[in-house]
Amino acid sequence: MCFFLALLGVLLSMDHVFFWDTIQLGSKHAHFYYENHFKVLLLPEKIDSGHPPLFGLYLAICWAVFGKNLLVSHLSMLPFLWLIIYQWYRLGRYLGGVQLLPFFMLLLVADPVMAGQAVLVSPDLVLVASWLLALNGILLQQKEWKTFGIIGLGLISMRGMMLGLILFLWEWGVFRKKEKETSFISHFFKTIYAYLPGGMLALVFLVYHYTETGWIGYHENSEWAPSFAKASVAQIVKNGLILAWRLVDFGRIFVWLGLLALVWKLLAQKTLIDFLVHDKKVRQIGLLFIFTLLGLSITFIRYAGLQQHRYLLPVCLSLSIFLYFVVVHSPSHLWKMKSRQLLLLLVSFGLFSGNFWIYPDKISQGWDASLAHWPYYDLRAQMLEHIEAQAIPLDAIGTAFPEIGPLKYKDLSEETGGFKEKDFSSDQFLLYSNIMNDFTDEELEELQTQWEPIYKVRKAGVFMVLYKR
């Protein structure tokens, strides 16, 4: 059923243009390799995000073989979606509870961040697939698959490299065997062996990239350099609050409520301490969440603009894994099977409700982190049709991310024209949608009071307005 849902999601979104960060990390990267016939490895500085170029290369190869269009782009994600589903199923089998396994699959399907990325042409699908492959390799003691997973993490992005390091530290620190016979140092070398191929490939790329460009991650003139600015003390505090918000956003609060219900039940029966002390696996799975959260929180909190939901996707999935494990392995006399099933069902429904959470205009929202953005594609098509009918040049209309720039990078057409970056002082037309986070509160006030809306489309909480001065 989950494999069919993945296929259905891909087919239903097959005419959806590239959206949000996938315009840069997917389309622009792939266009470079496709148009240059794969003659150059490193991306030009303007679009080089510092990551290994594997995803752009893969997408460009798919275009070269099957044709450059949106259908091929979305279908190219299907192998990774199916791999995620299969690895999640294997993980559920390892965690136990055959009667509850369908509810574990439901936790994956219902996850808004996972669903939001699943309908995009997103490198985060490759990252999650590699992460789950490596995780199962650790838990099921399959070194070959663990090695392949780490290689995938090392070649997809720098965040993937971080996840590989986090998994190594977790395995080294938590999965010691025959502790009396194996020293900590000896265990280190035995553990790191499977991580070396992926780690060395990542290191080779970073060294090569630095040798050729003189920078790693970002450079001072890059568009994303402000995101890597070191956060001030006040910004660190703010980022910490944003982190807490991200961990409960889009229905995630229901996962925490499910955990609280379990803890309350264990406390009421005075079995919580025994459960944590005597069940080694619950500590291992709990520490997976803690290691992943702490590891990915470093960049999330330390830098000014790296607070997107998708950056925390492995953290979110780790939390769901931990919830399921506690539900399955909490003492049988405390919970009847129907009660466990009901709890997981309610959590899943609550989690899925996050796909319908839409905040007021003046609150920035992660639109690629849920299915709430789905109506945008139809509204965008209607707006473009109206603009064409009115014979308004696209470059005469100011707007914001993600609509700035040539249409070719979004719809894979040959249209090199596109909307320009907004300038309230000189633009005669402005295009605004509530999926755009880069309009300031003051600019929104000005739109409401000093500009005339000449065309507006709305659907299911998403809207788009063309304004005239």
N, C-alpha and C positions, 0 to 999 in steps of 0.2 A: 504493500500500500504506500509506504513512504517513497519508494522508488518511483511509483506512478505519480505521486504528488509533486515530486521534483521535476519530472518530465512535464507535467501539466503546467507548473509554474513557469518553466522555461518557454513553453509554447505560447502561453498567454501573454508573455512579455516579449515575444520575439520581435515586435515592431517598436519596442521602447528604445529611445535614443540613449546614448551614454549619459550618465547622470553623476553629479557630485564629483568626488575625487577620481572616479573611473575615467573621466574625460582626460585627465592628465596621466594617470598610472596605467590606463588601458589604451585608449584610442590614440593619444598623441605619441606615446612610445611606439605602438605598433605601426602607426603611419610612417614614422621615421625609418624603421627597418624595411617596411614594405616598399616604400617609395625609393629607397636607396639600395634595394635588392640585396640586403643583408651584407653589404660590403664593409660596414663599420660596426664595431662592437659597442663602443661607448656612445651614449646619447649626447647631443649638443647641450652646452651648458644651460641654455634657456629652459629646457624641459628635463634636465637631469636631476632627479630627486635624490641621487646618492645611493639608491638601492641597486642590487644586482638586476640586470635587465631581462631576467628570465621570462617574466610574465608578458612583457611587450613582444619579445621574440616568439613566444608560443602563439600569441594571438596573430602575429603577422604571418607565421607559418600556416596557421589555419586559413587565413585569407588567401595566401598564395596557392594553397591546395584546393580549397572549396569555393573561393570567391569572397570578395570583400563586401559584406553586407551584415545587417543587424542579426538576421537569423543565424548565420554561421557563428557570429560573435557570442550569442547567447547559448547556442548548442555546444560551443567549446567549453562551457562551464559545467556541462552535464556530467562528464567523468568525475570531476572533483566533488560535485554534489552527491553523486552515488557513492563515492569513496567515503565521504563524511558519514553518510547514512549507514553504510556497512560497518565502518569502524565504530560508530556509536552503538550499533547493535552488538558487536563483539564486546565492547566495553560493558554493556548492560548484562550480557551473559556472564562476564567475569564478576560483576558486582553481585549477582545472584538474584533470586526472586523471580522464577519463571512466570508466575502468575501476574507479576507486576511489570514485566518487560514491555508490554505494549504502552504502559504509562510512561516508561522511560523514553520510548520513542516519541511519545506525545510531547514530552518536555522539550525535545529538540525542535519538533515541527512548530510548536507554539511560540518559541523564542522570537521576539520581535526583531532583535538585532540580527539574528541568524536569517530570519525570513527576509528582512530588508536587503541584506547582502546577497541572498540566494537568487533574487530576481535581477541582479546587476551583473555586469561583466567585471567581476571584482577579484583582485589578487588575494583578498582576505579569504576567499574560498579555498585557494591553494594553501594558504597558511593554516587554516583550521584542519584541512585534510591531512597535511603533513604533521601537525601537532598531535592529532588523534592517532595517526599511524605510529608515531614515536612513543606516545603514551601507552598504547596497547603493547608495543614491543617491550616496554619496561615491565608492565604488569604481567604479561603472558610469557615473559622471558624468551622473546624472539628477537635475537640480536640483529638479524639481517633486516627485519622490518623496522626496527628502531633506527638502524643506520640509514635506511632510505628516508625515513621520516625526518631525521636530523639534516640530511642533505637537502631535502625540500625546504626546510626552515631556513637553512643557511643561504639558499639561492633565491628566495622569494623577496626578502626585505631585511632591513636591519632590525626590525621588530621581530622577525623570524629568528634572526641570530640571537637576540635576547632570550627568546623563548627556548631555544636550544640550550643556552647556558642555564636557564632556570630549571629545565628538566634534568640537566646533569647534576646541579647542586641538590635538587630534590632527591634524585636517585642515590647519589653518593651519601647524603646525610641521613636518609630515611631507610634505605634498603640494604643495610649491612647484614651480611649472613655469616654465621659462625663467628660471632664477634670475638670470642676468646682466642680463635685461631688466626684471625685476619686483622692486621693492624689497620689503622685509619689510612695511612699512606699507601699500603698495599691495596686496600680497597679502592683508593683513588685511581690508581693505575689500571686496575681491572675494570673499573667503571668507565673510564675515559676512552677506552679502546674503541668502542662503537661510535663515539662522537667525533673521532679524529677526521674521517673523510669529509663530513659536512663542515667541521670547523676549519679544516685546511682550505677547502674550496672557498669558504667565506673570507678567510684571511687573504688568500691569493687575490681575490677580487678587490678587496679593500686596498691592499698594497698597490696593485696595478692601477686602480682608480686614482689613488693619491699620487702615484708617480706621473700619471698622465695629466691630472687636473690640478693637483696641489691642495685638494680639500677632500674631506670625508663628511657625508651627511648633508651639508649645505655650505654655501659660500655667501659672502656679504651682499652680493648683488642679486641673489636669487629671490624669486617671488615669495618663497616660504621662509626666508631668513628671519622675519619678525616672530614666527612661531617658535624658533629655536633660541630666542633671546632669553637670557637667564631671568627667572622670575624674581621680583623683589620679595621682601618678607611679607608684605601685604598680599602680593599676588600668590605666594605660596599658600597662605591661609585660605585665600579665595579658591585656589585650585584644589585644596583639600576638601573644601565644602562642595565643589563641583564633583569631585570624585565620589563623595558620599551620595550626591544626587544621582550620578550615573548608575550607582549600584542599586538604586531603588526605582529608577526611571523606567518608563514604558512597561509597567506591570511587574517589574522585578521585585517590587515590595512584597508581592504575594509569595515569592520563594522564601523571603525572610520570615514572613508570617507563618509559613509552613514549618520552618525550622524552629521558630519560637514555640509553636504548638507542641512540637516533639519534645523540646527541652522542658517545657512546663509539665508534660506528662511524665517524663523521666524523673524530674524533680519531685513531683507529687508522690511518686512511688518509691522515692529514695534509691533510684537505680542509676542515676546519671553518672556518678563517679565510677561505679563498677563497670558501666558500659564503656566509658572512655579509657579506663585503665586496662581492662582485660581484652578489649578488642583491638588488636594491633592494626587491622586493616582500616578501622574508622579513623585512627590517628594518621595513617598514611594518606588517606583520601582528604582528610581535613587539612593536612599540611600541604597537599597539592594546591588547594585553594589559597592558603596563606602564602606559600612561596610565589605563586603566580601573581597574586595581588601585590605583594611587596615588590616583586621584580618589575612589573609593568608600571607601578605607581611612581617609580623614581623619575622617569621622563615625564610622566603625566603631571606631576607636581612641580618638578624642577624648572620646566620650560613654560614660556608664556602662552603658547598656542597649540599644545598637543593634547587636547581634551576631548577628542571625538569618541563616541560610543564604541565604534568598531575597534579602537585600540584596546578595549577591555573585553573583547569577545571571548578569549580563552578564560578570563576571570569569571565571566558570566556563566560559561559552560561548566567551569569547575564548581561553581556554587550549586548548579543544578545536579551535578554528579554527586556532590556531598549530601544534598538533601535526599536524593534517591537512596544512597547507601544507608543513611540513618533510618529511613523509612523501612527498608528491607531488613536491616539487622538489629533494630531495637527489639528488646525482649518480646517474645511472641505472646506472652500472657497479657501484655499491656494493650495490644492493638489486634483486633480481629482483621482478617484479610480484607473484608469489605470496607472497614474504616481506613485502612492504608490506601486502598484503591480510591476511595472518596477523597482523601486528602490530596493525593497526586492529581486527581481529576480537577479539583477546585483550584489547585495551584496552577495547573496548565491553562484553565480557562482565564484565570486572573492574569497570567503571563501573556496570553494571546490578546487580551483586552488592550495591551500596550500598543498594538497596531492601530488603535483608534484614538490614542491620546494626541491631541493637538493643542498647543499652547497659544495664548494671545500673541498678537503680532510682535509685541515689544520684547518677547522672551525668545531667545535663540533656541532652535530645536535641531536635533540631529535627524535630518530628513532621510538620510540613507540608512538609518538604524531602525526602521520599521516599515510596514507596508502602507503607512499613512500617506506617503508621497505618490502612491499609484495613480490617482486621478490626474496628476500633473501632466502626464504625457498627452492625454486627450486635450486638456486645456491649452497646452502649448501649441498643438497642431491647429486648434481653432484660432488662436491668437495670430499665428503666422499667416493663416489663410486670410484673416481680416486685414492684416497689415499689407499683404500683397494686393488685396482688392482695393485698398485705399491708395495704393501706389506710394507708400511711404518707404523711403530707403532704409534698410536695416541699420546702416551706419549713422543714421540721423537720430536713432533712439538710444538713449542711455539706460543702462541697467546694471545689475550686479551678478556676482557668482551665483549660479553656474552657467548663466546665459551669455557671458561676455565671450566674444571671439567667433571665429569662422564656424559656420554650421557644419562643415564637413567633419569636424572632430566629434560631433554629436550624432548626426544622422548618417554618416559615412557616404554622403553625397559628394558631388564635386563642387558644391557651393562654397566659395572661399570668402564670401561676404558674411557679415554677422553683426550683432549688436556691439555697441561700444560701451566702455566703462562710464558710468553716470557722472555728470558734472552739472550740479544744480544751477550753476551760474550761467551756463551757456546753452544747455540742451533745450530744445523745443518740445521734445517728446521724452517721456520716461516710462519704462516698463517695470512694474513691480508685481511680485507674487509673495505670498506669505512663506514660501519655501526659501526665500532669500534672507539670509541672516545679516547681510552687510549694509542694510539701511539703518542708520542711526535713529534713535527716538526723535531727535530734532528733525531729521529728514522726513520721517513719517508724519510728523505734525505739519510740516510744510506742504507735503502732498495733500493732506486733508483740507488745508485752508487756502492754499494759493495755486493749486493746480486743478485742472478740469478733467475728470475721468471721462474718456470718450468711448471706451469699450471695456466691458468687464465680463469675465466668465468665471463660474464657480461650480464646484462639484465636490461633495462629500468632505467639506471642511477645508479644501484647497481652493484658492482663487488667484486670478491673474488680472491685472488692471493696466490698461494703457492710458497714460495721462498726457495732456497737452498743456503747455504753459498758458 
